């Protein structure tokens, strides 16, 4: 997910963002400025959604799985077979439930497009058919994700998840809707972790910068 990777870079190195802004100031371009504004707003919305306190209960549980896996890897105790089920079962369940939903949506949109064509509304029919094709493709991706989960193959699961995320973004851009997912990708879990760590560093820095008297007056916990 390129957006998440960009945010990780921003969290780790604010200097990069400052440099980019200076370059933009040197050569003002209204279109580029608007694109940057939209990208920044999108990135901020993603950061807000991935703050631990904003996660759903199921997403928090899934994040704890990633946290445990992170610890196992650090200790050299990670075992792929043992971790497969807790990491990927939420994706397998989601794809299983999503598959019939997107199939029905594709069928409904096909009928809608046919009716629009009968009424001579070709432009509207083309737009609906674009959405219909997106739903059909998502159905195929769901099938691949379910098959990958059943085969318990990490590489296939990772590939199908990347496909899902990329295609879900295309669908969103076309105004097509998908049910909210209650799981996180590994990149998203990493971002949750980095956001938490950045918050802790900021809090420590703020305490260090406080005047000595202000620190002494704070109630003991």
KOLPADREN-336627 format. One line per 5 residues: number of its first residue (from 1); for each residue x, y, z of N, C-alpha, C. Coordinates in nm, 2 decimals, decimal comma. Each point is the difference from the previous one (the first is absolute). Layout:
<nodes>
NUM) X/Y/Z/X/Y/Z/X/Y/Z; ...
</nodes>
This chain:
<nodes>
1) 0,08/-0,12/0,00/-0,08/0,12/0,00/0,09/0,12/0,00; 0,00/0,07/-0,11/0,09/0,11/-0,01/-0,03/0,12/0,09; -0,13/0,02/0,03/-0,04/0,11/0,09/0,06/-0,03/0,14; -0,01/-0,12/0,05/0,05/-0,03/0,13/0,15/0,01/0,01; 0,07/-0,04/-0,11/0,15/0,02/0,00/0,04/0,14/0,00
6) -0,08/0,09/-0,07/0,03/0,14/0,00/-0,02/0,06/0,14; -0,10/-0,05/0,07/-0,03/0,05/0,14/0,11/-0,04/0,09; 0,05/-0,13/-0,01/0,11/-0,05/0,08/0,12/0,09/-0,02; 0,03/0,04/-0,12/0,12/0,08/-0,03/-0,02/0,14/0,07; -0,13/0,05/-0,01/-0,03/0,13/0,06/0,02/0,00/0,15
11) -0,04/-0,11/0,06/0,01/-0,01/0,15/0,15/-0,01/0,04; 0,08/-0,08/-0,08/0,14/-0,02/0,04/0,08/0,12/-0,04; -0,04/0,08/-0,10/0,09/0,11/-0,04/-0,08/0,11/-0,05; -0,03/0,10/0,09/-0,08/0,11/-0,04/0,08/0,10/-0,09; 0,13/-0,02/0,00/0,09/0,08/-0,08/-0,04/-0,02/-0,15
16) -0,03/-0,12/-0,03/-0,04/-0,03/-0,14/-0,12/0,09/-0,04; -0,10/0,01/0,09/-0,12/0,08/-0,03/0,03/0,14/-0,01; 0,09/0,05/0,08/0,04/0,14/0,00/0,07/0,03/-0,14; 0,09/-0,09/-0,04/0,07/0,02/-0,12/-0,09/0,00/-0,12; -0,10/-0,09/0,00/-0,10/0,00/-0,11/-0,08/0,12/0,00
21) -0,03/0,06/0,12/-0,08/0,12/0,00/0,08/0,12/-0,06; 0,13/0,00/0,03/0,08/0,11/-0,05/0,01/-0,01/-0,15; 0,01/-0,12/-0,05/0,01/-0,02/-0,15/-0,13/0,05/-0,06; -0,11/-0,03/0,06/-0,13/0,04/-0,05/-0,01/0,16/0,00; 0,05/0,06/0,11/-0,01/0,14/0,01/0,09/0,07/-0,11
26) 0,11/-0,06/-0,04/0,08/0,06/-0,10/-0,06/0,00/-0,14; -0,08/-0,10/-0,03/-0,07/-0,01/-0,13/-0,15/-0,02/0,03; -0,07/0,10/0,02/-0,15/-0,01/0,03/-0,07/-0,06/-0,12; -0,08/-0,10/0,02/-0,08/-0,06/-0,10/-0,13/-0,03/0,06; -0,11/0,07/-0,04/-0,13/-0,02/0,06/-0,05/-0,14/0,00
31) 0,02/-0,07/-0,11/-0,04/-0,14/-0,01/0,07/-0,09/0,10; 0,14/0,02/0,00/0,08/-0,08/0,10/-0,04/0,03/0,14; -0,02/0,13/0,03/-0,03/0,04/0,13/-0,13/-0,06/0,05; -0,10/-0,01/-0,09/-0,13/-0,06/0,03/0,02/-0,15/0,02; 0,08/-0,06/-0,08/0,02/-0,14/0,02/0,07/-0,03/0,13
36) 0,10/0,08/0,03/0,07/-0,02/0,13/-0,10/0,02/0,12; -0,09/0,10/-0,01/-0,09/0,02/0,10/-0,10/-0,12/0,02; -0,04/-0,05/-0,11/-0,09/-0,12/0,00/0,07/-0,12/0,06; 0,13/-0,02/-0,04/0,08/-0,11/0,05/0,02/0,02/0,15; 0,03/0,12/0,04/0,03/0,02/0,15/-0,13/-0,02/0,08
41) -0,12/0,04/-0,06/-0,12/-0,02/0,07/-0,03/-0,15/0,02; 0,03/-0,07/-0,11/-0,03/-0,15/-0,01/0,09/-0,07/0,10; 0,13/0,04/0,00/0,10/-0,06/0,10/-0,04/0,03/0,14; -0,05/0,12/0,03/-0,04/0,04/0,14/-0,12/-0,08/0,04; -0,09/-0,02/-0,09/-0,12/-0,08/0,03/0,04/-0,15/0,03
46) 0,10/-0,05/-0,07/0,04/-0,13/0,02/0,07/-0,01/0,14; 0,08/0,09/0,03/0,07/0,01/0,13/-0,10/0,00/0,11; -0,10/0,08/-0,01/-0,11/0,01/0,10/-0,07/-0,13/0,02; -0,03/-0,07/-0,11/-0,07/-0,13/0,00/0,09/-0,11/0,06; 0,13/0,02/0,00/0,09/-0,10/0,05/0,06/0,03/0,13
51) -0,05/0,10/0,07/0,04/0,02/0,14/-0,07/-0,10/0,08; 0,08/-0,06/0,09/-0,06/-0,11/0,08/-0,13/0,02/0,06; -0,02/0,12/0,05/-0,13/0,03/0,07/-0,12/0,01/-0,10; 0,03/0,01/-0,13/-0,10/0,01/-0,10/-0,03/-0,13/-0,07; 0,08/-0,10/0,03/-0,03/-0,14/-0,06/-0,12/-0,06/0,07
56) -0,07/-0,09/-0,08/-0,11/-0,07/0,05/0,05/-0,11/0,10; -0,09/-0,06/0,07/0,05/-0,10/0,10/0,06/-0,12/-0,07; -0,05/-0,04/-0,12/0,06/-0,11/-0,08/0,13/0,04/-0,06; 0,01/0,12/-0,04/0,13/0,05/-0,05/0,11/0,01/0,11; -0,04/0,03/0,12/0,09/0,01/0,11/0,05/-0,15/0,03
61) -0,09/-0,09/0,00/0,04/-0,14/0,02/0,10/-0,05/-0,11; -0,03/0,04/-0,12/0,09/-0,04/-0,11/0,13/0,07/0,01; 0,00/0,12/0,05/0,13/0,07/0,02/0,08/-0,06/0,11; -0,06/-0,05/0,10/0,07/-0,07/0,11/0,07/-0,13/-0,06; -0,06/-0,06/-0,10/0,06/-0,12/-0,06/0,13/0,04/-0,07
66) -0,01/0,11/-0,07/0,13/0,05/-0,07/0,10/0,04/0,11; -0,04/0,06/0,11/0,09/0,04/0,10/0,07/-0,12/0,06; -0,08/-0,11/0,02/0,06/-0,13/0,05/0,10/-0,06/-0,10; -0,04/0,01/-0,13/0,09/-0,05/-0,10/0,13/0,08/-0,01; -0,01/0,13/0,02/0,12/0,09/0,00/0,09/-0,04/0,11
71) -0,06/-0,03/0,12/0,09/-0,04/0,11/0,06/-0,14/-0,02; -0,07/-0,09/-0,06/0,05/-0,13/-0,03/0,12/0,01/-0,10; -0,02/0,08/-0,10/0,11/0,02/-0,10/0,12/0,06/0,07; -0,02/0,10/0,09/0,12/0,06/0,07/0,07/-0,10/0,08; -0,07/-0,10/0,06/0,06/-0,10/0,08/0,04/-0,12/-0,07
76) -0,02/0,00/-0,14/0,04/-0,11/-0,08/-0,09/-0,13/0,02; -0,12/0,03/0,05/-0,09/-0,12/0,03/-0,12/-0,01/-0,10; 0,00/0,09/-0,10/-0,11/0,00/-0,10/-0,01/-0,13/-0,08; -0,12/-0,06/0,00/-0,02/-0,12/-0,08/-0,12/0,03/-0,09; 0,02/0,00/-0,13/-0,10/0,04/-0,10/-0,13/-0,09/0,02
81) 0,02/-0,13/0,01/-0,12/-0,08/0,01/-0,09/0,03/0,12; 0,07/0,03/0,11/-0,08/0,02/0,12/-0,07/0,14/0,00; 0,06/0,09/-0,08/-0,06/0,14/0,00/-0,09/0,02/-0,12; -0,01/-0,09/-0,09/-0,08/0,02/-0,12/-0,15/0,02/0,03; -0,06/-0,09/0,09/-0,14/0,01/0,03/-0,04/0,13/0,06
86) 0,06/0,04/0,11/-0,04/0,13/0,06/0,02/0,12/-0,08; 0,11/0,00/-0,09/0,02/0,11/-0,09/-0,09/0,01/-0,11; -0,03/-0,11/-0,06/-0,08/0,00/-0,13/-0,14/-0,04/0,00; -0,04/-0,06/0,11/-0,14/-0,05/0,01/-0,10/0,12/-0,02; 0,02/0,12/0,05/-0,09/0,11/-0,02/-0,02/0,03/-0,15
91) 0,12/-0,01/-0,07/-0,01/0,03/-0,15/-0,08/-0,10/-0,07; 0,03/-0,13/0,04/-0,07/-0,11/-0,07/-0,15/0,01/0,03; -0,04/0,03/0,12/-0,15/0,01/0,03/-0,06/0,12/-0,07; 0,07/0,11/-0,01/-0,05/0,12/-0,07/-0,02/-0,03/-0,15; 0,10/-0,06/-0,06/-0,02/-0,03/-0,14/-0,11/-0,10/-0,03
96) -0,02/-0,10/0,09/-0,11/-0,09/-0,01/-0,13/0,07/0,00; -0,02/0,09/0,09/-0,12/0,07/0,02/-0,02/0,11/-0,11; 0,11/0,05/-0,05/-0,01/0,11/-0,10/-0,03/-0,06/-0,14; 0,04/-0,12/-0,03/-0,01/-0,05/-0,14/-0,15/0,00/-0,05; -0,09/-0,06/0,08/-0,14/0,01/-0,06/-0,06/0,14/0,00
101) 0,05/0,09/0,08/-0,05/0,14/0,00/0,04/0,07/-0,12; 0,12/-0,02/-0,04/0,05/0,07/-0,13/-0,06/-0,06/-0,12; -0,02/-0,13/0,01/-0,07/-0,07/-0,12/-0,14/0,05/-0,02; -0,07/0,02/0,11/-0,14/0,05/-0,01/0,00/0,14/-0,05; 0,10/0,08/0,05/0,01/0,14/-0,04/0,03/0,01/-0,15
106) 0,08/-0,09/-0,05/0,04/0,00/-0,14/-0,13/-0,03/-0,09; -0,07/-0,10/0,05/-0,12/-0,04/-0,08/-0,11/0,12/0,00; -0,01/0,06/0,12/-0,10/0,11/0,01/0,05/0,12/-0,10; 0,12/0,03/0,00/0,05/0,11/-0,08/-0,01/-0,04/-0,15; 0,02/-0,13/-0,04/-0,02/-0,04/-0,14/-0,14/0,03/-0,04
111) -0,10/-0,03/0,08/-0,14/0,02/-0,03/-0,03/0,15/-0,01; 0,06/0,08/0,09/-0,02/0,14/0,00/0,06/0,06/-0,13; 0,12/-0,04/-0,04/0,06/0,05/-0,13/-0,09/-0,04/-0,12; -0,05/-0,12/0,00/-0,09/-0,04/-0,11/-0,12/0,09/-0,01; -0,06/0,04/0,12/-0,12/0,08/0,00/0,04/0,15/-0,05
116) 0,11/0,04/0,04/0,05/0,13/-0,04/0,02/0,01/-0,15; 0,05/-0,11/-0,06/0,02/0,00/-0,14/-0,13/0,00/-0,08; -0,10/-0,07/0,06/-0,13/0,00/-0,06/-0,06/0,14/-0,01; 0,03/0,08/0,11/-0,05/0,14/0,00/0,09/0,09/-0,07; 0,10/-0,05/-0,07/0,09/0,09/-0,08/0,10/0,08/0,08
121) 0,02/-0,04/0,13/0,10/0,07/0,09/0,13/-0,07/-0,01; 0,07/0,02/-0,11/0,13/-0,08/-0,02/0,11/0,04/0,10; 0,01/0,13/0,03/0,11/0,05/0,09/-0,02/-0,06/0,14; -0,12/0,00/0,05/-0,03/-0,05/0,13/0,02/-0,16/0,00; -0,04/-0,06/-0,11/0,02/-0,15/-0,01/0,15/-0,03/0,00
126) 0,08/0,08/-0,06/0,15/-0,03/0,00/0,05/0,02/0,14; -0,04/0,10/0,07/0,04/0,02/0,14/-0,03/-0,12/0,09; -0,13/-0,05/-0,02/-0,04/-0,11/0,08/0,07/-0,13/-0,04; 0,03/-0,02/-0,12/0,07/-0,11/-0,05/0,15/0,00/0,05; 0,06/0,12/0,02/0,13/0,00/0,06/0,00/-0,05/0,14
131) -0,10/0,04/0,08/-0,02/-0,04/0,13/-0,02/-0,16/0,01; -0,09/-0,04/-0,10/-0,03/-0,14/-0,01/0,13/-0,09/-0,02; 0,09/0,05/-0,09/0,12/-0,07/-0,02/0,09/0,00/0,12; 0,00/0,11/0,08/0,08/0,00/0,12/-0,05/-0,10/0,10; -0,13/-0,01/0,02/-0,06/-0,10/0,09/0,03/-0,15/-0,05
136) -0,01/-0,02/-0,13/0,04/-0,13/-0,05/0,14/-0,04/0,03; 0,09/0,10/-0,02/0,14/-0,02/0,03/0,03/-0,03/0,14; -0,07/0,07/0,09/0,01/-0,02/0,14/-0,04/-0,14/0,04; -0,11/-0,05/-0,07/-0,04/-0,14/0,02/0,11/-0,10/-0,02; 0,08/0,03/-0,11/0,11/-0,09/-0,03/0,11/0,01/0,10
141) 0,02/0,12/0,05/0,11/0,02/0,10/-0,04/-0,07/0,13; -0,13/0,00/0,04/-0,05/-0,07/0,11/0,02/-0,15/-0,01; -0,03/-0,05/-0,12/0,02/-0,15/-0,02/0,15/-0,03/0,02; 0,09/0,08/-0,05/0,14/-0,02/0,01/0,05/0,00/0,15; -0,06/0,10/0,07/0,03/0,01/0,14/-0,04/-0,12/0,08
146) -0,13/-0,04/-0,02/-0,05/-0,12/0,07/0,09/-0,12/-0,04; 0,03/-0,02/-0,12/0,08/-0,11/-0,04/0,14/0,00/0,06; 0,06/0,12/0,01/0,13/0,02/0,07/-0,01/-0,03/0,14; -0,11/0,04/0,07/-0,02/-0,03/0,14/-0,01/-0,15/0,02; -0,08/-0,07/-0,08/-0,02/-0,14/0,02/0,13/-0,08/-0,03
151) 0,08/0,05/-0,09/0,13/-0,06/-0,02/0,11/0,03/0,10; -0,04/0,10/0,09/0,09/0,04/0,11/0,14/0,04/-0,06; 0,00/0,07/-0,11/0,12/0,05/-0,06/0,02/0,15/0,02; 0,10/0,03/0,07/0,02/0,14/0,04/0,02/0,09/-0,12; 0,08/-0,04/-0,09/0,04/0,08/-0,12/-0,13/0,03/-0,08
156) -0,09/-0,10/-0,02/-0,12/0,02/-0,07/-0,10/0,09/0,07; 0,00/-0,01/0,13/-0,09/0,08/0,08/0,05/0,15/-0,01; 0,13/0,02/0,01/0,06/0,13/-0,01/-0,04/0,06/-0,14; 0,02/-0,08/-0,11/-0,03/0,05/-0,13/-0,15/0,04/-0,02; -0,09/-0,09/0,06/-0,14/0,03/-0,02/-0,04/0,12/0,08
161) 0,06/0,02/0,12/-0,03/0,12/0,08/0,04/0,13/-0,07; 0,12/-0,01/-0,07/0,05/0,12/-0,07/-0,10/0,03/-0,12; -0,05/-0,11/-0,06/-0,10/0,02/-0,11/-0,12/0,06/0,05; -0,05/-0,05/0,12/-0,12/0,05/0,06/0,01/0,15/0,03; 0,11/0,04/0,06/0,02/0,14/0,04/0,00/0,09/-0,12
166) 0,08/-0,04/-0,10/0,01/0,08/-0,12/-0,13/0,02/-0,07; -0,08/-0,11/-0,01/-0,13/0,00/-0,07/-0,10/0,08/0,08; 0,00/-0,02/0,14/-0,09/0,07/0,08/0,01/0,15/-0,01; 0,13/0,05/-0,02/0,02/0,14/-0,03/-0,06/0,05/-0,13; 0,01/-0,09/-0,10/-0,06/0,04/-0,13/-0,15/0,01/0,01
171) -0,06/-0,10/0,08/-0,14/0,00/0,02/-0,05/0,13/0,07; 0,08/0,04/0,10/-0,03/0,12/0,08/0,00/0,12/-0,09; 0,10/0,01/-0,09/0,01/0,11/-0,09/-0,12/0,01/-0,10; -0,06/-0,12/-0,03/-0,11/-0,01/-0,09/-0,14/0,02/0,07; 0,01/0,01/0,13/-0,12/0,02/0,08/-0,07/-0,13/0,04
176) 0,07/-0,12/-0,02/-0,05/-0,13/0,04/0,03/-0,02/0,14; -0,09/-0,07/0,07/0,02/-0,02/0,15/0,03/-0,14/0,03; 0,07/-0,02/0,11/0,04/-0,13/0,05/-0,03/0,00/0,15; -0,03/-0,11/0,06/-0,02/-0,01/0,15/0,13/0,04/0,07; -0,01/0,06/0,11/0,12/0,03/0,08/0,06/-0,13/0,05
181) 0,13/0,00/-0,02/0,08/-0,12/0,04/0,05/0,01/0,15; -0,01/-0,11/0,07/0,04/0,00/0,14/0,14/-0,05/0,02; 0,08/0,00/-0,10/0,14/-0,05/0,01/0,10/0,11/-0,06; 0,12/-0,02/0,04/0,11/0,09/-0,05/0,10/-0,08/-0,08; 0,06/0,07/-0,10/0,11/-0,06/-0,07/0,13/0,02/0,09
186) 0,10/-0,07/-0,04/0,13/0,01/0,08/0,05/0,14/-0,01; -0,01/0,07/-0,11/0,04/0,14/-0,02/-0,08/0,09/0,10; -0,13/-0,02/0,00/-0,08/0,08/0,09/0,03/-0,02/0,15; 0,02/-0,13/0,03/0,04/-0,03/0,14/0,13/0,07/0,04; 0,10/0,00/-0,10/0,12/0,07/0,02/-0,02/0,15/0,02
191) -0,09/0,05/-0,07/-0,03/0,15/0,01/-0,07/0,03/0,13; -0,08/-0,09/0,05/-0,06/0,02/0,13/0,11/0,01/0,11; 0,09/-0,10/-0,02/0,12/0,00/0,10/0,08/0,13/-0,01; 0,03/0,04/-0,12/0,08/0,12/-0,02/-0,07/0,13/0,06; -0,13/0,00/-0,02/-0,08/0,12/0,05/0,01/0,00/0,15
196) -0,02/-0,12/0,06/0,01/-0,01/0,15/0,14/0,05/0,05; 0,10/-0,05/-0,07/0,14/0,03/0,04/0,03/0,15/-0,01; -0,05/0,06/-0,11/0,02/0,14/-0,03/-0,07/0,08/0,11; -0,12/-0,04/0,04/-0,08/0,06/0,11/0,08/0,00/0,13; 0,06/-0,12/0,03/0,08/-0,01/0,12/0,12/0,09/0,00
201) 0,07/0,01/-0,11/0,11/0,08/-0,01/-0,03/0,15/0,02; -0,12/0,04/-0,07/-0,04/0,14/0,02/-0,04/0,03/0,14; -0,06/-0,10/0,07/-0,03/0,02/0,14/0,12/0,02/0,09; 0,10/-0,09/-0,03/0,13/0,01/0,08/0,07/0,13/-0,03; 0,00/0,05/-0,13/0,06/0,12/-0,03/-0,07/0,12/0,07
206) -0,13/-0,01/0,01/-0,07/0,11/0,06/0,03/0,01/0,15; 0,01/-0,12/0,06/0,04/0,00/0,15/0,14/0,06/0,02; 0,09/-0,04/-0,09/0,14/0,05/0,01/0,00/0,15/-0,01; -0,08/0,06/-0,09/0,00/0,14/-0,03/-0,08/0,08/0,10; -0,07/-0,06/0,09/-0,08/0,07/0,10/0,09/0,06/0,11
211) -0,03/0,12/0,05/0,08/0,06/0,10/0,01/-0,09/0,12; 0,11/0,00/0,08/0,01/-0,09/0,12/-0,11/0,02/0,09; -0,05/0,12/0,03/-0,11/0,02/0,10/-0,13/-0,06/-0,05; -0,02/0,01/-0,13/-0,12/-0,06/-0,06/0,00/-0,15/0,02; 0,12/-0,06/-0,02/0,01/-0,15/0,02/-0,03/-0,04/0,14
216) 0,06/0,08/0,10/-0,01/-0,03/0,14/-0,15/0,02/0,05; -0,07/0,09/-0,06/-0,14/0,02/0,04/-0,10/-0,10/-0,05; 0,04/-0,09/-0,10/-0,09/-0,10/-0,05/-0,03/-0,10/0,11; -0,12/-0,04/0,01/-0,04/-0,11/0,10/0,07/-0,13/-0,03; 0,05/-0,07/0,10/0,06/-0,12/-0,01/-0,10/-0,11/-0,04
221) 0,04/-0,09/-0,09/-0,09/-0,11/-0,04/0,04/-0,13/0,06
</nodes>
